[in-house]
Amino acid sequence: MKYMLPILLACVLLAFSSCGTTVFTPEFIDPSDLPLASEPAALPSQPEPSIPVPSDVLPEETLPSSEPSLLPPAVALWEDYGSVSDEGRFLLQDYQLRCEASGVPDAGVLDYCLVQLSEDSPAAEHFNAYYQADLQEWKASVEATVRDNAALAEDGQPLQRYSVSFSAKVSEWGGLISVMLAGVQSWEGETPFPFVMNRCFDAQTGEALTLWELFTSEQQLAAERLLAALQEQAADSAVQAREGLASDAWQQVGDFFSPADFSCGEDGFCFYLWGPALLANPAENRLVQLTVPYSAVEDLLAYPLV
């Protein structure tokens, strides 16, 4: 009997320990008091760096600093927003990025025309966000290119300067906003490469639209009609003379047609084709511009462009 009480107490303790009861508390728990886990705990994610926006919408204390920020390996950059020009309800602002690497000034250059809608426009929110994001993507691209070049330079290779510049043209037609960004990409010692980045937006919502969203028909039918119209344009002798096209360019238009490279104007859909094979002088380094009148696809249009 003298052992009965200790045995009963031991049983009670074992019963409680087998329940696995845990008490939670909001008090701070020192990690050193806890048993080691088999895998290390994940570190908390670091906040993303802030994204600069034009100086006219930033509080004064958050304006970009005139001092260069350092980027590995040994890359410094300066950025600046220029004056704003008023194009009706559109605002065009020049943005400049200058990078220095390995002691070479202008190792990377970005000249960008930032297009924005006035804030009282119903389309402003989506439209402005689109081009703010586009600017940041180009800025990141140029910075990354300069960092890569600087890394190569540290290994003894010559640093190759890189630059991208844009001009912008904006128009409204038939319930659409059409923006053409004409760009030139250059590497030191190489022939500059011209390109375009055209986008269309709904003038009421500001939503970006693809070419196929401008038609009520299925994509295949719209594509067939557009290609036929482009071939007709390329076969026209007046267009051939104006654009310097080869006589058989109309047969090759489909190989260079891109549904992303277009804009909308008063005369129709303007398509921009990069293809030296289309030119009478293939050595020329330029784009071909062909315009499809809206009347050629009038019965398929989702917007009143005619």
C-alpha positions as CSV (number, residue, x, y, z in Angstrom):
1,M,0.0,0.0,0.0
2,K,2.9,2.4,0.7
3,Y,3.7,2.3,-3.1
4,M,0.1,2.8,-4.2
5,L,0.1,6.6,-3.9
6,P,3.3,7.2,-5.8
7,I,2.1,4.8,-8.6
8,L,-1.2,6.7,-8.9
9,L,0.6,10.0,-9.1
10,A,2.9,8.7,-11.8
11,C,-0.1,7.4,-13.8
12,V,-1.8,10.8,-13.6
13,L,1.3,12.6,-14.8
14,L,1.7,10.1,-17.7
15,A,-1.9,10.7,-18.7
16,F,-1.5,14.4,-18.9
17,S,1.8,14.2,-20.9
18,S,0.1,11.9,-23.5
19,C,-2.6,14.5,-24.2
20,G,-0.2,16.9,-25.9
21,T,-1.9,19.9,-24.4
22,T,-0.3,23.2,-25.6
23,V,-0.9,26.6,-24.1
24,F,-0.6,29.6,-26.6
25,T,0.5,32.9,-25.3
26,P,1.0,36.3,-27.1
27,E,4.1,36.8,-25.1
28,F,7.4,36.9,-26.9
29,I,9.1,33.5,-27.0
30,D,12.9,33.5,-27.2
31,P,13.9,31.2,-30.1
32,S,16.8,29.9,-27.9
33,D,14.3,28.3,-25.6
34,L,12.8,26.3,-28.4
35,P,14.1,22.9,-29.7
36,L,15.9,23.1,-33.0
37,A,13.9,22.2,-36.1
38,S,15.2,19.8,-38.7
39,E,15.1,22.6,-41.4
40,P,15.9,26.3,-40.8
41,A,12.8,28.6,-40.8
42,A,12.3,30.8,-43.9
43,L,13.4,34.4,-43.5
44,P,10.7,37.0,-43.9
45,S,10.5,38.4,-47.4
46,Q,12.2,41.8,-47.9
47,P,10.0,44.7,-49.1
48,E,10.3,45.6,-52.7
49,P,12.2,48.8,-53.6
50,S,9.9,51.8,-54.1
51,I,9.1,52.7,-57.8
52,P,9.8,56.3,-58.8
53,V,7.0,58.2,-60.5
54,P,7.0,61.6,-62.2
55,S,8.1,64.4,-59.8
56,D,4.9,66.3,-60.3
57,V,3.0,63.6,-58.4
58,L,5.5,62.9,-55.7
59,P,5.7,64.6,-52.3
60,E,8.8,66.8,-52.1
61,E,10.5,64.6,-49.6
62,T,10.3,61.6,-51.9
63,L,11.7,63.2,-55.0
64,P,14.5,61.3,-56.7
65,S,17.8,62.2,-55.2
66,S,20.4,64.0,-57.4
67,E,23.0,61.8,-55.8
68,P,23.9,58.6,-57.8
69,S,22.7,55.3,-56.4
70,L,25.2,52.4,-56.6
71,L,24.4,49.1,-58.3
72,P,26.7,46.1,-58.3
73,P,29.1,45.7,-59.9
74,A,30.3,49.3,-59.7
75,V,27.4,50.9,-61.6
76,A,26.0,54.3,-60.8
77,L,22.8,55.8,-62.3
78,W,21.2,59.2,-62.5
79,E,17.5,59.7,-63.4
80,D,15.5,62.8,-64.1
81,Y,12.0,63.8,-65.2
82,G,11.9,66.7,-67.6
83,S,9.2,69.2,-68.3
84,V,5.6,68.2,-69.2
85,S,4.1,69.1,-72.5
86,D,0.4,69.4,-72.9
87,E,-1.2,67.5,-75.9
88,G,-4.9,68.2,-75.3
89,R,-5.9,65.9,-72.5
90,F,-2.6,64.0,-72.8
91,L,0.6,64.9,-70.9
92,L,3.9,63.9,-72.4
93,Q,6.9,64.0,-70.1
94,D,10.6,63.2,-71.0
95,Y,12.4,60.8,-68.7
96,Q,16.1,60.3,-68.8
97,L,18.2,57.5,-67.2
98,R,22.0,57.7,-67.3
99,C,24.3,54.9,-66.1
100,E,28.0,54.9,-65.5
101,A,30.0,51.7,-65.2
102,S,33.7,51.0,-64.9
103,G,34.5,54.7,-65.2
104,V,32.6,54.9,-68.5
105,P,30.0,57.6,-68.7
106,D,26.7,56.9,-70.4
107,A,27.4,53.2,-70.4
108,G,23.6,52.9,-70.4
109,V,21.1,55.5,-71.6
110,L,17.3,55.5,-71.6
111,D,15.3,58.4,-73.1
112,Y,11.7,57.7,-72.7
113,C,8.6,59.7,-73.4
114,L,6.1,59.0,-70.7
115,V,2.5,59.4,-71.9
116,Q,-0.2,60.1,-69.3
117,L,-3.9,61.1,-69.4
118,S,-5.2,64.0,-67.4
119,E,-6.6,62.8,-64.1
120,D,-10.1,64.0,-64.9
121,S,-10.4,61.4,-67.7
122,P,-12.4,58.2,-66.9
123,A,-9.6,56.2,-68.7
124,A,-6.8,57.7,-66.7
125,E,-6.4,55.1,-64.0
126,H,-5.7,52.1,-66.3
127,F,-4.0,54.0,-69.1
128,N,-1.6,55.8,-66.8
129,A,-0.8,52.6,-64.9
130,Y,0.1,50.9,-68.1
131,Y,2.7,53.4,-69.2
132,Q,4.1,53.8,-65.7
133,A,4.7,50.1,-65.6
134,D,6.1,50.2,-69.2
135,L,8.6,52.8,-68.1
136,Q,9.7,50.8,-65.1
137,E,10.2,47.7,-67.3
138,W,12.5,49.6,-69.7
139,K,14.4,51.2,-66.8
140,A,15.0,47.7,-65.3
141,S,16.1,46.4,-68.7
142,V,18.7,49.1,-69.3
143,E,20.0,48.8,-65.7
144,A,20.3,45.0,-66.1
145,T,22.1,45.3,-69.4
146,V,24.6,47.8,-67.9
147,R,25.3,45.5,-65.0
148,D,25.9,42.6,-67.3
149,N,28.3,44.7,-69.4
150,A,30.1,45.9,-66.3
151,A,30.6,42.3,-65.1
152,L,32.1,41.5,-68.5
153,A,34.3,44.5,-68.3
154,E,35.6,43.3,-64.9
155,D,36.9,40.2,-66.7
156,G,38.9,42.4,-69.1
157,Q,36.5,42.8,-72.0
158,P,35.8,46.3,-73.3
159,L,32.6,47.9,-72.0
160,Q,30.0,48.3,-74.8
161,R,27.7,51.4,-74.4
162,Y,24.0,50.7,-74.8
163,S,21.1,53.1,-75.3
164,V,17.4,53.1,-76.0
165,S,15.4,56.2,-77.0
166,F,11.7,56.8,-77.6
167,S,9.4,59.3,-79.2
168,A,5.6,59.3,-78.8
169,K,2.6,60.1,-80.9
170,V,-0.9,59.9,-79.5
171,S,-4.3,60.1,-81.3
172,E,-7.9,59.4,-80.6
173,W,-10.2,58.0,-83.1
174,G,-13.5,56.1,-83.0
175,G,-13.6,55.5,-79.3
176,L,-10.0,54.4,-79.2
177,I,-6.7,55.9,-77.9
178,S,-3.8,55.0,-80.1
179,V,-0.2,55.4,-78.9
180,M,2.8,54.9,-81.0
181,L,6.2,54.7,-79.3
182,A,8.9,54.8,-81.9
183,G,12.1,53.5,-80.5
184,V,15.8,53.1,-81.5
185,Q,18.0,50.6,-79.8
186,S,21.8,51.1,-80.1
187,W,24.9,49.2,-79.2
188,E,28.3,50.9,-79.5
189,G,29.9,50.1,-82.8
190,E,26.7,48.5,-84.3
191,T,24.0,49.8,-86.6
192,P,21.0,51.2,-84.5
193,F,17.9,49.0,-84.6
194,P,14.6,50.8,-85.1
195,F,11.3,49.4,-83.6
196,V,7.9,50.5,-82.6
197,M,5.7,49.7,-79.6
198,N,2.1,50.6,-80.5
199,R,-0.9,50.1,-78.2
200,C,-4.6,50.8,-78.4
201,F,-6.8,51.6,-75.5
202,D,-10.6,51.9,-74.9
203,A,-11.1,55.7,-74.6
204,Q,-13.7,55.2,-71.9
205,T,-12.1,52.5,-69.7
206,G,-8.4,52.9,-70.4
207,E,-8.1,49.1,-70.9
208,A,-5.4,48.0,-73.3
209,L,-6.8,46.3,-76.4
210,T,-5.2,43.8,-78.7
211,L,-5.7,44.1,-82.5
212,W,-8.2,41.2,-82.4
213,E,-10.3,42.9,-79.8
214,L,-11.1,45.6,-82.3
215,F,-13.1,43.2,-84.4
216,T,-16.4,41.4,-83.8
217,S,-15.4,38.4,-85.9
218,E,-13.2,35.5,-85.1
219,Q,-9.5,36.1,-85.2
220,Q,-8.9,33.9,-88.3
221,L,-11.4,35.8,-90.4
222,A,-10.0,39.2,-89.4
223,A,-6.4,38.1,-90.0
224,E,-7.3,36.8,-93.5
225,R,-9.0,40.1,-94.4
226,L,-6.1,42.2,-93.0
227,L,-3.5,40.1,-94.8
228,A,-5.3,40.4,-98.1
229,A,-5.5,44.2,-97.7
230,L,-1.8,44.4,-96.8
231,Q,-0.9,42.4,-99.9
232,E,-3.0,44.8,-102.0
233,Q,-1.2,47.8,-100.5
234,A,2.2,46.2,-101.1
235,A,1.3,45.5,-104.7
236,D,0.3,49.1,-105.4
237,S,2.9,50.8,-107.5
238,A,2.5,54.1,-105.7
239,V,3.0,52.4,-102.3
240,Q,6.0,50.5,-103.7
241,A,7.6,53.8,-104.8
242,R,6.8,55.5,-101.5
243,E,8.1,52.7,-99.2
244,G,10.9,51.5,-101.5
245,L,9.4,48.0,-101.7
246,A,10.6,45.2,-103.9
247,S,8.3,44.2,-106.7
248,D,7.5,40.9,-105.0
249,A,7.1,42.3,-101.5
250,W,3.4,41.7,-101.6
251,Q,4.0,37.9,-101.6
252,Q,6.2,38.1,-98.5
253,V,4.1,40.5,-96.4
254,G,2.6,37.7,-94.4
255,D,6.0,36.5,-93.2
256,F,6.6,39.9,-91.5
257,F,3.2,40.9,-90.3
258,S,2.9,41.3,-86.5
259,P,-0.5,42.0,-84.9
260,A,1.3,43.9,-82.1
261,D,2.9,46.5,-84.4
262,F,0.0,48.7,-85.4
263,S,-1.7,52.0,-84.6
264,C,-5.0,53.6,-85.5
265,G,-5.3,56.9,-87.4
266,E,-7.7,58.8,-89.6
267,D,-6.7,56.8,-92.7
268,G,-6.9,53.3,-91.2
269,F,-4.8,50.7,-89.4
270,C,-1.1,51.5,-89.8
271,F,1.1,48.4,-89.7
272,Y,4.9,48.6,-89.2
273,L,6.9,45.7,-90.7
274,W,10.5,44.9,-90.0
275,G,11.8,43.0,-93.0
276,P,14.8,43.9,-95.2
277,A,13.6,41.3,-97.7
278,L,10.6,43.5,-98.4
279,L,12.8,46.4,-99.5
280,A,14.2,47.0,-103.0
281,N,17.5,47.9,-101.2
282,P,17.7,45.2,-98.4
283,A,20.7,47.0,-96.9
284,E,18.4,49.7,-95.6
285,N,17.8,49.6,-91.9
286,R,14.2,50.8,-91.4
287,L,10.6,49.7,-91.0
288,V,8.0,49.5,-93.7
289,Q,4.7,51.2,-93.0
290,L,1.5,49.9,-94.7
291,T,-2.0,51.3,-94.1
292,V,-5.2,49.3,-94.3
293,P,-8.2,51.5,-94.8
294,Y,-11.0,50.9,-92.3
295,S,-13.4,50.4,-95.2
296,A,-11.6,47.2,-96.1
297,V,-12.8,45.6,-92.8
298,E,-15.7,47.9,-92.0
299,D,-18.2,45.0,-91.6
300,L,-16.0,43.4,-88.9
301,L,-15.2,46.4,-86.7
302,A,-16.2,46.5,-83.1
303,Y,-15.5,50.3,-82.8
304,P,-16.9,53.1,-85.0
305,L,-13.7,53.8,-86.8
306,V,-15.2,54.5,-90.3
